Amino acid sequence: MAPPRGSKGSGNNLLSSESYDDDASTLRNSSEEDERRPLAQNLEAINRGVSQEYEEEHRRIFDGLDDDELVVHHNEVNMDDRDVLDSEDEREKLLSVAKDDASIFGSLGRKKGRRVLVGSMRDSYRMEEGSAKKVKVYDVDRETARRPTVIKLAVFTLALTAFLVALIGGAMQYSSSSSGFSKSILSNGTHEYHPTTILISLDGFRADFLKRGLSPTLQKFIDEGVSPPYMYPSFPSVTFPNHWSIVTGLYPESHGIVGNSFWDPELEKEFFYTDPDRSLQPHWWGGEPLWSTAERQGVKAAVHMWPGSEVKPAPYEISYLDHFNKSEPLTVKVDRIMDWLDKPIDMRPQFIASYFHHVDTAGHKYGPNSTEVNNSIKLIDGMLAHLFSDIAERNLTNVVNIVIVSDHGMATTSNDRLIFLDDIIDMKQIEFSDGWPLYGLRPKSGINMTALYEVLAKEAANSPNWDVFLRDVDMPERWHFSKNPRIAPLWIVPKTGWAIVTRPEHDPSKTNKPYNPRGLHGYDNMHPLMRSIFIARGPAFPHPPGSKVEPFGNWEVYSIICHSLGLQQSPIGNNGTLSWGTPNGGFKFTSSKEEEDVHDFPAEASVTTAAPSVPSESFKPTTSLDDNEKAILSHISEAKSIQADEPVTETMVPTTHPRPTVDTPASASGVVPTDAPKVDRPAVVDDSTGNKTEAEKQAEAEKHGFKNWLEYMKDKAKAITQKISDWWKNFWGA
């Protein structure tokens, strides 16, 4: 049956409908009220009786006892009186009253000094439903329940305070040493910006390329910023290991990407960087990259084609990620960066990383001393001019940090500098070969490693062009290339400029083609031709005017970027050594003179680069040029990108393992005769002076009103520079 309702005269009783519905009385007639009134009165009588029982029982149990010594064990309560109500509906109504009475226990438990153990809601209901006459009360022995003394409390408080002070102080010290740069918001006058850093990688941009006079934008950037004369790459000096070292601060032996290709004996799998199905699995990539460090701390990151950024799944999702697209125009890449900077502050990434392959691509296909590489340098410099102009238009030059790096240098190859692997070792003994241009060898089971090493060491002693190392015995310590099972146990390392091949891959005695690629890297990371660049400018990089920074390794870049963004470095740690607690930051400034000029190796004596194909991307003026301007631009060569007919990558050898074998080694020399193949194209000769004699130069200078030839040439250079500047401004609409 329906539960009875109280009458209007029942006052504020919870069972009265008027207590929650003012209009309830209009829904029933007086006869209904008369019928329900006796039921309500019976319930009220029951309520009063139960309440009086509780009050009397409580007084009998608790009166005269010290509240501090009282413990009630709810599981000791025995309740067996269950005949108070006959109806399930009436008992449920009674519970609402019993809850109020049960608050007596709750109030006792909340009073100062009281220690009352309160049971579960189910046990509370059991106690409310039955009799409270059998509740057992246990007195706690006064000797075992003494209060803590004032002295003990004081000592505990002092100890806790000292611990908290030490903890806070240590945290503040760690924060200042690891983040360094202030996280304060900057403004360009119209918008606010959190600390923001743009990291740009120019793949294959050798340090001495800056001295060719082809990159005025970069030179101005160097004059305004902080830069060493060069930065050391990690060993081996190839693309993927170095780009991962830059963003993790770890040596390749530490982060696990020990080459562009390698075998993992534990996973029994091969990493090959041009195969996404094999290379973009997270088990290959150790350490914490900068974008993960940022995202983990709530700082948005945007990554444009950086090697390794497309690994899935990632521990921390990158807010904005662009997949690799080699043919994307430079203007689109610049616009992408600016689109990110133009976002609202709550959506704007603070860390932006962008990758540019152009110089490396040209260097591999045509060689580092080619016209095509010079053109790619100009192309990249023009891109940076565009980027810096857009940043200046937004008044962000002194708001946004910009860091420009490269991953390695480049050396010229030649048919004159080849080492034939199948002439010095029986390739049938090798199960896997890793790396390139270095060769990491994994002999087959049953082959004596020590004996094989001794044979190769004797061969190396007769040739100055390559060395052999055992990973666990004599690998040079400065390479940090031994503490990882992914590093092959035996390595043949050519001298810079030399390439290791097999005769089936390339045999100059059977072809008149030059060796490809025309440019190579991967050699000793301390060699001048492998040096890379680092240039930084922005509010996070204050420095004395005209100062120079001592060279450092690219494993320091991670901490530099963290410093610029005010980020805590990864708890994983890194191999960096720069400390950011000094007034000038972590850089070591020096007053030493510029480094000596770097000289590359020659290409074949009678081989020049092929004429470039029609470029897919070039800078074109928006207005026509007069004949003089065309002559000037022709003199310096129009800037253009290099797009190979086929994709140019780090690897130019077959990707299958083992490499082709030869049953019987031909010789042990490992050096091919220097007879270079002859081609019809003449060599390129520097004829900028027209082969004039000193007298002719002096006469021409005086003819134009100058005292000597040098002043005359300086004036011509100034005029050309001005023309170029005007042309760029016209092109970019400045």
N, C-alpha and C positions, 0 to 999 in steps of 0.2 A: 504493500500500500504506500501511498505517497506520504512523505514525512509531514507531521503536523506543523502548522505555523502558529506563532504566538499572536495574541490579540493586540489591538491598538493600545490597550491599557497596560501592556507589559513593559512599558517604558523603553529603555535602551538595551533591553535584552537582545543578544545577537540573534536569537531565534525569532525575534519580531521582524516582520517584513519591512516595517517602516524604517528600520535601521539602515537599509540600503536601497529602498525604493519608496519615495515620498508618495507616489501615486498608487501604491499597492492597495490601499483601503477602498479605492473606487472600483476594484475589480471583483469584489465579493459582497454579498448582502449580509445583513445582521444575523440571519438564521445560521449561516455558515460560521459566523464568528462564535455564535453561542455553542455550536457543536464542537468547535476546536478548542474553546477556552479550557475545558477540564483537562485536556491533554497537555496544554501548555503549563497549567498549574501543577500537574503531576511532575513534569520535567523540572520545573523550578524547584519543587520540593526536593527532588532527587539531587539537584545541583547543590542546594544548600546543605543537605545532609553529607554529601561527599566532601564538600569544602570544609565543613566543621570537623569531619573525621581527620582530614589531612592536617588541619591546624592543630588539633589536639595531639595527634601522633608526633608532629614535628616538635611541639613544645616538650613532650615527654622525652624524645630522643636527644634533642640538641641543648636543652636548658642546662646550664651549669658546666658545659664543656668548653674548653679553650678551642676556638675556631682553628688556630694554627696547627692543632694536633689531630684534626678530624680528617679521616679518609673514608669515603664510602666506596665499596667495591660493588659495582653494579651487577657483576655476575654472581654475587652471593645473595642477591635478593630473591626470596621465594614468595611468589604470589599465586594464590590458588583460589581466591574468591572471584567467581565469574558469573554470579547469579544476580548482579545488580540490575541488568536490563534483560528483557526477554526478546527484544527485537533487534535485528542487525542494524536497521535504520536508526533506532533510538541510541544504540551504542555508538555509532559514528557521530551522532550529534553530541553525545556526551564527551567525546574526545576533544572537541573544541573548548569545552569548559575545563577539562582536565589539563590541557596545555597551559592555561592561565595559572592553574594551581601549581603545575610543575615548575613554573618560574621561581618558586620558592627555593628549589634546589639550585637553580641557576644563579639567583641573587646571592646565595650563600657562597657559591663558587667564585663570584666576582668580587667579593669583599676583600679588603686588604688582608693579606696573610692567610687566607683560607686556601686549603689545598683539597679540593673535592674532585675525584675522578668521575667524569660524566660518561655514561654509557652511550651506546648507539641509540638512534631514534627508535629502533625496534624494541630494545630493552626498556626504553623510557615508556613506550606504549604499554609494555607488559606490566610495568610498575603502576601505571595509571589505571590499568584495567583491573588490577587485583588489590589485595589488602597491603597496606604498608606496615602491618604489625610485626612482620617477621624480618624486617630489614636489619642486617647485622652491621654493627659499627665497630671498627677496630681503632683502639687508641694507639698512637705512635709513641714509642718510648722517648721520653724527653732527652735522654742522653744521646740518642742517635739522630735527633732532628733539630740539632742546634742551628741557629741562624749563623751565616758567615759573619765573622767579626769585622769591625770597621777597618782594622789594619789590613785584613786580607782583601777587602774590597778596594782599599786605597792602592795596595800593591798591584792588584789586577788592573785597575784603571790606568795607573801610570805605565804599566807594561804595554797595555793595548794602545795607549796614546803614542808611546815611543815607536811602536811597530807601524802605526798608521802614518806617522810623520816620515819615517824612513821609506815606506812604500810610496808615498806621494812624491817625496824628493827624488827617489830613484826613477819614477815614471817621468817626472819633469826633465831630469837629466837625459834619460833615454830619448825623450821626444825632441829635445833641443839638438842632440847629437845626430839623430837619424833623419829628422825632417829638415831642420835648419831654416829654410826660407819661410817667411811669415805667410800665414793663410789669409791675410787680410784682403778684403775685396778692393779691387782697383777700378778706376773709371776712365773712360775715354771722353768724358764730358757729357755724353748722352745716355750711355748704358754702363751698367756695372758688370765687372768680370771677376770671377774667381781666378786664382792663379792658373794660367794656361800655358802649355808648352807644346810646340810643334816640332816633332822629330822627323827630319828628312834624310833618307839614305840615297846616295848617288853611287850605285853599284859600279865598282871597277874604277873609281876616280882616284888615280894615283896622286900622291901628295905633291909631286913636282909638276903635275899638270897646271897647278896654280901659277907657275912661273913662266908659262908660255905666252902670257899677255893676251889671252883669249877670253878672259872671264873678269871684266871690270866690275860687275855686280858682286861677285864673290870677293874680289880684292877689297872693295869698299866695306863689305860685310866684315872681313877680317880686321880692317883698320878700326872699325867701331866696336868690335866684340872681343871675345877671349878665344885664343887658339894657340895650340902648340905648333911648331913647324911641321909636325906630322904626328899621327897616332899609330901605334902598333896594332896590327890585327892579331887574332888568336891563331894558333897553329892547329890544323893546317889552314892556310890562308885561302879558303874557298867560301862560297857564298852562304850556304845554309848554316854551317857551324858558326860563322862569324855574325850573321844576323841574329842568331839565337843567343850568342854571347852578349851582344849589345843590349838586348832587352831583358836578359836574366842576370847579368853580372857574373856569369860562371864560365870557367874554361870548358871547352868541348868534352874533356874527360869527365867533367862534373855534371853537365846537363845531358850528355848522352848522344848528341848529334855530332859524331866524331868524323863525319865526312859527308860529301854529297851522296855517297853510296857506301854501304858497309853491311857486313853479316853479323847478326846477333846469335851467338852460339846457344844462349839460354832460351831465347824465343824460337830458335831455329827458323828465322825469317830474315829476309834481306830488305834493307831500307834503300829505296831509290827515289830521289827527290822529284823526278819528273813524273812519277806514277802516283797520283793522289790516293788510289786504293791502298797502296802500300805505305805511303809516307805520312798521311794525315790521320793516323791512328794515335790516340793519346799516350799509348805505352812507350812510344819512342821519345817523347819530349819531356825532359826533366826540368826542374827549376820552376820558378814563377815569373812569367813575362810581365812587363810593365803594365800592360792593359789589365791583367788579372790583379796585380797589386792595387791599381787604381779602383777597379770595380769592386774589389773586396772591401774597400774603405768608403764606398759610396760616391766615388768620383767617376763620372762618365768618361768612356774612352771611345775613340773613333780610329779605325785602322784601315788604311788604303793599300791593299796588296802586299803587306809585309810578309816575308817568308815565315811560315809557321803559324800565321794568325788564323788559318782556316781549319785548324785541328778541332775535331768534334768527337765526343762532347768535351766542352771546356769546363773547368771548375767554376768559372765566373763568365757569364755571357757578356760578350762585347756589345756595347750599346749600338754602335754603328760599324758595320764590317763590309768592306768591298772585296769581291773576289778578283783574282788575278786576271788581267786582260792586257796582254802585251801590246795590242794595237791601239789602245786608248790614246787619243790626242792629249798633248800636254796642257792645252787650254782647259780641257775637261777636268784634268787632275787638279789644276789650280782652282777652278770653280768649285770643285768638291770641297776643298779645304775651306774656302770662303763661305760656302753654304753652312758648314758646321759652325763657323765663327759667328754667323749671323743669326743663329737660333736664339730663342729666349734663354735667359740665364738658367732656368730650371731644366732645360732640355739640351743645353750647350755642352759638348764634351770639353773637358779640361786637358786631356791628353790626346794628341793627334799624331799619328805615325803614317808616313807616306813613303812609298818606294818608287825609285826611278831606275830603269834598267839600261838606259840608252848608251852610256859610255861603255859599259861592260859588253854590250852586244856588238858595238862597233869595234872594240878592242879585240874581241875573239875573232871576228871575221876578217878584219883588215890589219890588225896589229896596232900597238899603242902609239907608234910614230907615224901613223897614216894621216892623210888629209881627212879621211872620214872620221877619225877620232877627234881631230881638231874641230871639225864641224859639229860633232855631237857635244863637245865642250861648250861651243858657242850657243848651241840650241838650249842646253841646260841653263846656261847663264841668262839667256833671254827669258826662260821660264821663271827663274828666280826674280828677275827684274819685274816681271808681271805680278808675281806673288807679293813682293815687297811694296810695289805701288798700290795694290789693292789694300794691303794692311795699313799703309800710310794714309790712304783716303779715309779710312775708318778711325784714324787717330789712335791706332793700336801699336805703333812702333815701340813705345815705352810701356806697353801694357802686357803684350804677349811675348813670351820667350820663344826663340827659334834656335834650334840646334841642328846643324848640318853635319852629317858624317858620311864616310864611305866604309866599305867592308874590307877592301884589300886593294892592292895595286895591280900591275900587269907587266909582263915581260915578253919581249919579242922571241918568237920561235924561228927555227930554220932547219932545213935539211942538213945543215952542217952540224947541228947539235942534237943528234938522236942517239938514244941508247936502246939497243935491240934486246929485249928481255929474253927472247928465245935463243939468243946467242950465248947467254951466260947461265941459264938454268933450264933444266928439263921441265917443261910446263906440265908434263904428265904426273909430276909429283905434287901438284898444287890442286887442292880441292876448291878453294875460293880465293879470289883476289879483290881487295878493297881499295877504294880511293882512286884518285887520278888528279894530277900527274904523278903523285906518289903511288907506290904499289905496296899494299899490305898483303902479305901472303899467309895463307892458312894451308899448311901441308896436309896431305891425306893421312889417314890413320896408318900407322906403321912406319912413317917416314921419321927418321931421327932429326929432330929440330936442331940440336947442337951441331951435328955433322953438316947439315945443310947450311947453317949460318957460317961455319968455318970455311966452306967452299966459296960462299959468296964474299966473305971478308977478304980472302986471298985475291979474288977477282977485283974487288974494289980497291985494293992496295995498288993495283996496276993501272987504275984509271982515276984521274982527278975529277971526274965528272959526276960521280955518284957515291953514296955511302950506304952502308947496311947497318941496321940496328935491331937488337932484340928488345922487345917491349919491356921485359922485366929485368934486363941486365944493363944495357948501356944507352938507352934512349936519353937524349939530352934533357936534363931536368928543367931547363928554362922553357921547354916546349909544353910542359904540363900535359903530357900525352902518353900516359902509361897506366893510369889507375882506372881502367874500365875494360871489362871483358869484350866489349864491342871493338876495341882496338886490336887489330890483328897482331899475332905474336912476333912476326918478322916483317921488317920494312926495308924497302929499297927507296932511298930518297935522292932524287937527282939534284944537281946544283941548279941554281936559278938560271932559267933560259934553256935548260935541257929538257927533252921530253922522252919518256919511256914508251916504246911501241913494240909491236911484234911485226915481223916481216909480212905476214898476210894482211895486216892493217895498212901498212904504208912502207913501201920499199922504193927509195929514190933511184935505185939502179934499174928499175923497171918502168919508171914513169918520170916525166919531166914536170910534174905538178909540184908546187911547194907544199910543205907540210901544213896541215890544217888541224887545229885552229892556228891562226897567225899570231895570236897573243894568248899567253897562259899565266895562271897564278896557282897558288897552292903550295908554294915553296916556303923556305925558312921565313918565319914571320918577322925576323929582325933585318932581313935584307932590304936595302934602300928601295928596290923596285917593288916591294910588297907593301910599302908604307901607305897608310890611308890618311884621311883628313878628319878633323874635328874643329868646328867653329860654332861659338855660342854667343848670343846677344839677347839682352832683355833685363827686366828688373831683378831677376834672380842671380845675375852675373855681374855684380859691380867689380871694377878692376881699375888699377892705376892706369892713367893714359899712356898709350904706347908700350904697355907691358907685354911681355912674352911669357908663355907657360911652358914648363918642361914637358917633354913627350911622356905619354902614358899609354897603357893598353886599353883596348876597347871594352874590356871587362869592367872598367870604371864607369862607363856611361850609365849603367843602371842606377847607381847611387846618385849620379849627377842629376838625372831626370827626377828621381824621387825628391831630391833636395829642392829642385825648382818648383815642384808642386806641393811641397809640404807633406809628403806621404811618408808613412812609416815603411821601412824596407821589409821585405819578406822575412818571416820567421825562419824560413829555410836557410837563410844566409847567402852570401855570395863571396867571390874571390877578390872583390875590390878592396883597395887600401886607402883611398882618399878619405880624409877626415874633414867634416864640415863645421868644426867648432872654432876655426880661426877667423879673424876679421875679413880675410880675403876669400873665404870659403875654403874648399878643399884643394884648390889648385896650388901648385908650386911655381911661383913666378921666378923668372931668370932674366939676367941681363946679357946672356951669351949671344954671340953673333949668329947670323943666319947660317944654316947648314950649307955645306958644299953642294955644288951641282951634282945631280944624279945622272949617270950615263947609262943608257940602255944598251942591250946587245944589238948588233946589226942583223938585218934580215939577209937573205941570200944576196950575193954581190950584184947580181944582174936581174933580180926579181923585184917588181914594184907591185903596189896594190892595183887590183882591177878597178876599172872605172865603175863608180857607183851606179846602181840601178836607179830608176826614177823614184824619188823619195815619196813616201806616202804622206809625209807631213813636212811642211816647210813654212817659214815665215815669209809672208808676202806683204809688201807695202800697200797702204790703202790709196796712195796717190802715185802717179807716174814719176819716174826719176829722170833728171836730165842726163846728158851723156857723161858729164863729169862725175855725178853721183854713181852712175852705173859702173864707171871705171873703178871708182873707189871700192864699191862693193865687190866687184869682180876681183880686185887685187887682194882683198882679205878673204874671199870665198864666201858665197851665200850660205848662211847657216841652214842646216837641214838635218833631219833625223835619219837614222840608219835602220831601214827595215829590210832584213834579209829575205831572199826569195823563199828560203825555208827557215823555220825557227832556229835561232842560234842559241845554244844552251851551253852550260858548263861542260857537259859530256860530249865528246866527239868520237867515242869508241863504242864498240858493241856492248850492250848491257847484260848479255848472258855470261854466265860463269860456268866452268873456268874459261879463260881466254884460249884462242887457238894454240895448239901445241906443235912442237917440232920434234921428231923422233931423235935426231942426232944434232946437238949444237954445232954450229958451223965454226965458231971461234970464240975466244974468251976476251977479245979486245973490248967489245961493247961500243966501239966508236966507229962510225962510218967514215970513209974517206971524204975529204973536203971538196970533192969535185961537185960543184953546184950545177944544177940543170940550167940550160941556157934557154932564154925566151926572146922573142923578137922585140918586146917593149923595152925602151931605154930606161935607165935608172933616173929617178927624180934628183935633180941637182939644184942646190940653193943658188939662184942667180939673181938675188934681189939687188945686188950692187951693179949688175950689168958687166962684171969683170973689169971695172974701171981701174986704172992705175991711180996712185995717190995724187999725182999731178993733175990728172983729169978730174978727180973728185974735188980738189981744191979750186980748180978753174971753174967748175960748175957752181960751186958754192959762192964764189966771188961774183959770178955772173948774176946771181939772184940776190946779191947784196948782203951775203953773210961772210963772216971772217974765216970760217972753216967748214969742213964737210959735216962735222958733228952737229953744229948749230943748225945747219941747213936741214939735216934729217930730223932733228927735233921739231923744227917748224912744220915739216911735212907730216910728221906723226900727229902733231897737235891738230892740224887741219883735218886729217883723216878721222881722228877721234871725235872731233866736233860734228863732222858729217854723219858718223855712225850714231852719235847721240841724237842728233836731229831726226835721223831716220827712225830710230827706235821710238822716240816720242811720237812721231807721226803715226807709226804703226799701232802703238798702244793707245793712241788718242789722248796722250798726256798734254 
